[in-house]
């Protein structure tokens, strides 16, 4: 249902557009229909939603700035995409005379693709314009709508020739701000983009367009035009939301004045407040020093740069840059002795922070020339090394940004020439980064570890070297290196290592099953942190590693320390029960496995199987048990048991020869086999039970058969019925009869 367009009082107009009722909520997220007023291009619009009947509603917009009134009649004939498009037009249309949508149902009402709809509509509207049926402004409006929808859909379509757009753009009428923004954002040709920025800035005075115009002038070295445009729009440059470009443009203004030797203009327009550059706050004193330095007034520049250094409360990038200029003014005045006295104030770039150098005033060239001049003076060896170290930090900055091999090689070479910085954190960190970028990973990691010995406080630093990239031989000797070359610097070195890298080492060795190395690391930790305050999260890994290398007592100690510090854990209790079983204390093993079972509520398969083996099966008449053994100093613990392996995430049997994936019955059978050879027949019975366990793999059973076969042969069987059988023949269906044949030969008569 559509009503005819009609004129209302005070020149306001009402126009109908048919829209779907069920999309009202959806477009609320696109346009703020739930608010009493909304800010649009042409002022504040008030709106309300009137319910006409169950199937129709209308949205009424009334503009306070441009005498705009629009009523949108919600109807079910238009798509959601058309709702968005038409609502946008109604919110932004400036003149009542242009309304191509009045009472016309779209032929594309069933289209769900906003881009297709917009393209079809634009083409139709464009045809009207080209025939002269619509005025120039209508062409602009259609162009704007199409640009808007094209951007929203992030799709590109076949457009009319750009000359048509440009003809529209160059017309005298002011385009919508939206159009300026879209044209500027998506224009790739710099000449046309600059033209858009010029027209947009003339209409709107927005910083984004001014910045682009100034940057273009500066890049072309049109310094006079840059200065004129900059000074005539300082209110825009210093407006809200211009950081960090405000400072960048001011630096460019200063450099433009220097290039033209217009020091009078520069002096008149020095900042009254600090210029917030990414590298810090550059004060008025700093820029006064710059003006005097390039004007050849070095004595005045010296005063201003010194004041800038004293006023810098950050003491990093600004101080470094001001110090370079300060020493340069001394050399310009032939104050060589005074200049030499400030060599140690040349602090190298810091590896743990972004270093911001000035990209203006020829700073980097002045810095290089300054170093060359200072090295020509009669300086001490310590001063020479300080200059070399500072030069190396410049190379580091270059290699850090560009990663070229030549610069990195120069960095490492220069650092190796430096003397007297063996106890310096920055020195070793830069050396580590250099080696890492050259692919010399062992040396890179050694230098990194040594840098931690001299690190001051907690530093959030990134580095390229890592334990993962080092060689196996290096890792074998790593802890020895730490003791001899790093930890000799005392508890401070240990604290830094503990905070930074030792955890990474432990994680990597655990991941790669370097159990012996983990136990060595654990022993090293004991020397410095016997309470394991910094490494309590690794007690499980250390305990497990000791167990892997056969040190059951140490494994027991660290599992129990884990419980003491972190509380009982089913995995820890399970593994500790196995260790007590190994050590012959079955009573304690049963106690622990029962606790583990209680913690898991019987839902952990590993714990359940061990409980069955240690506790439940002992009560069964048909199952032999291993008697409890007394633990003595000379007793050798058994090496055949079932255990939870976190690396595999499942139950494993660890035998004398190899690891075998297990089933619930396998450990019982094998325990009988190795615990008492006389029970070999019983072991075969258990193996037959194992055959009925559908979770047992054929390979696991075959491994068990081989071990039983070996034991039977040791008991005196001369002929081996398995000699001519392969794994393919030896299956679950064939092994039990063969084993029974062999067992009968050794059974007591």
C-alpha positions, 0 to 999 in steps of 0.5 A, a space after each residue: 500500500 502506498 500513499 501519494 506524495 503530498 506537500 505539508 505545511 512550512 514547505 516540509 514534504 512527505 514521501 512514501 517508500 514501501 518497506 518490509 515489516 519484519 526488518 524493522 528490528 534489523 535496521 535498528 542496528 544500522 540506523 539508531 531508530 530507538 533514539 529520540 534524535 539522531 545526528 545526520 549530515 544536515 542536523 538533528 533528526 527526530 523520529 518516531 514509529 507509528 503503528 498503522 495496522 498489524 501489517 504496516 508501520 511508518 517511521 517519521 523523520 523530522 529535521 531541525 536544520 533543513 526543514 526536512 520531513 520524511 515518512 517511511 511506510 513499512 510494507 512487505 514488498 521490499 527487501 531488507 537491502 532496500 530498507 537500508 538503502 532507502 532509509 539512508 537516502 531519506 536520512 541524507 537527502 537535502 532537497 525535496 525535489 529529488 525522490 526517485 523512489 515515490 510509489 514505485 515497486 522495485 523490480 529487484 524486490 526478491 534480491 538478497 544481495 545489496 551490491 546487485 540491487 545497488 548496481 541495478 538501481 544505479 544503472 537505471 538512475 544513471 540512464 535517466 540522468 544521461 537523457 537529461 531527465 534529471 539535473 546535475 545534483 541528482 547525478 551526484 546523489 545517485 553517485 553518492 548512494 552507489 559509492 556508499 553501498 559499494 563500500 558497505 558490501 566491500 565489493 567492486 562492480 563495473 562502473 561507468 567511465 570515471 570521467 562521468 564521476 569526475 564531471 560530477 565531482 568538479 561541479 560547483 555543488 558541495 558534495 556530502 561529507 560521506 562522498 568526500 570520505 569515500 572518494 578520498 579513501 578509495 582513490 588510488 591516483 595521487 593527483 586525483 586524491 589530492 584534488 579530492 582532499 583540496 575540495 573536501 578541506 575547503 568544504 569541511 576543514 577536517 584534519 585528515 585532508 589537511 594532513 594529506 595535503 601537507 604531506 604531499 607538499 613536504 614530500 615534493 619539497 614545496 616548502 613555501 607552500 607547506 609553510 603557508 598552508 600549515 600556518 593558515 590552519 594551525 587551529 586544525 593541526 592542533 585540534 582534537 585527535 591529531 596525535 601523533 600527526 600534530 608533532 610530525 607536521 610540526 617537525 616538517 614545518 621546522 625542517 621546511 623553515 630550515 630548508 628555506 633558511 627562514 629562521 625569522 618565521 621559525 622563531 615566531 612560531 616555536 611551540 609554546 608547549 611540548 611537542 608530543 612525538 612518539 619518541 617523547 616530549 620535545 620541549 620549546 628549548 629543543 626547537 630553539 636549539 635546532 633553530 640556532 644550530 642551523 642558523 650557525 649560532 652554536 653558542 646559543 644552541 649549546 645553551 638551549 640543548 643543555 636546557 632541553 636535556 635537563 628538562 627531559 623527565 623521560 631520559 631516553 630518546 629525547 635525551 639521546 637526540 638532544 645530547 647528540 646535538 649538544 656535543 655537536 655544538 661543542 665540536 662546532 665551537 672547537 670545544 673538543 675537550 668538553 665534547 670528550 667529557 660527554 662521550 659516556 653520556 652517549 647511551 646506546 639504543 635499548 634492546 628492550 624498548 622501541 627506539 625512536 630517532 628523529 627522521 628530521 633535521 638530518 639527525 642520523 647523518 649528524 650522529 654518524 659525523 659526530 662519532 667519526 669526529 670524536 674518534 679522531 680526537 685523543 680519547 682514552 681506551 674506555 672512551 673508544 670502546 664507549 664510542 664503538 658500543 654506541 656505534 654498534 647499537 646504531 647497527 643493531 637498530 638498523 638490523 632490527 628494522 631491516 634484517 639485512 645480513 650485511 648490517 647484522 654481520 657488521 653489528 657482530 663484528 663491531 661488538 666483538 671489537 668492544 672491550 670492557 662491557 662483559 658485564 653489560 646486559 645490553 651488550 650481550 643482548 645485542 650480541 645475541 640478536 646479531 648471532 640469532 639473525 645470522 643463524 648461529 643459534 648456539 652462540 645466540 642462546 649463550 649470549 642471551 643467557 649471559 645477558 640475564 645475569 646483568 638484567 636490571 629488574 623486570 624487563 618485558 623484552 622480546 628476543 630471537 634466540 631460543 632453546 628450540 633452535 640450539 643443537 643437541 650437543 649444546 643442550 647437553 652442556 648447557 647447565 654446565 655453562 650456566 654454572 661456570 659462566 652465568 651463575 658465578 654472578 650470584 643470586 641476582 643472576 639466578 633470579 633473573 634466569 628463573 624469571 625469564 628462561 629456565 621455565 622455557 628450557 624445562 618446557 622444551 626438555 619435557 616436550 622432547 622427553 629429555 628426562 636426564 637433562 630435566 633431572 640435572 636442571 632439578 638438581 641445579 634448582 635445588 642449589 638456589 631454590 630448595 623450596 621450589 617457590 619459583 618452580 613448584 609448577 614443574 614438580 610433576 615433570 621433575 618427579 616423572 623424569 627421575 622415575 624415567 631414569 630409574 631414580 625412584 627415591 628422588 621421584 618419590 621425593 618430588 611427587 610428595 613435595 608436589 602434594 605438599 605444595 599443590 595438594 593431592 592430584 590423581 595423576 600424582 597419587 597414581 604414579 606415586 603408588 607405582 613407585 611405592 610398589 616398585 620399592 616394595 611397599 604395597 601397603 602404601 601403594 594401595 593406600 595411594 591408589 585408593 585415594 586417587 580412585 576417590 578423587 576421580 570418582 571412579 571415572 579415570 580409566 588408568 586409576 581404575 585399572 591400577 586399583 583393580 590390579 593392586 587392590 581388587 584382584 588381590 582379593 580374587 582367589 584365582 589371581 596370584 599376587 606379588 608379596 609385599 617386600 621390605 625395602 632395603 638399601 641393596 634391594 633393586 626395584 622391579 622395572 616392570 609396571 604399568 604407569 600413566 604417561 602424560 606425554 602419551 596421555 594413556 596407560 603404558 607398560 614399561 618393561 625391561 626391554 621396551 615400552 608396550 601399550 597395555 590392557 588391564 590384564 597385561 601387567 598382572 600376567 607380566 608381574 606373575 611371569 617375572 615375579 615367580 617363574 613357577 607361575 608360568 602356567 598361570 601367566 598363560 592362563 592370564 594371557 588367554 583371559 587377555 585374549 578376551 579383552 577387546 581393547 588389547 591390540 594384536 601387537 601388544 599380545 604378541 609382545 607378551 608372547 615373545 617375553 613368555 616364550 623367552 622365559 619358558 626357553 630359559 626354563 629348559 625347553 629345547 625345541 621352540 615351536 615359534 621358530 618358523 612362525 612370523 607375526 602374520 601367523 602368530 595371532 590371537 587364535 594360534 598362540 595359546 595352544 602353542 604356549 600350552 605345549 611349551 608349558 607342559 614340557 617344564 611343568 613339575 611331574 
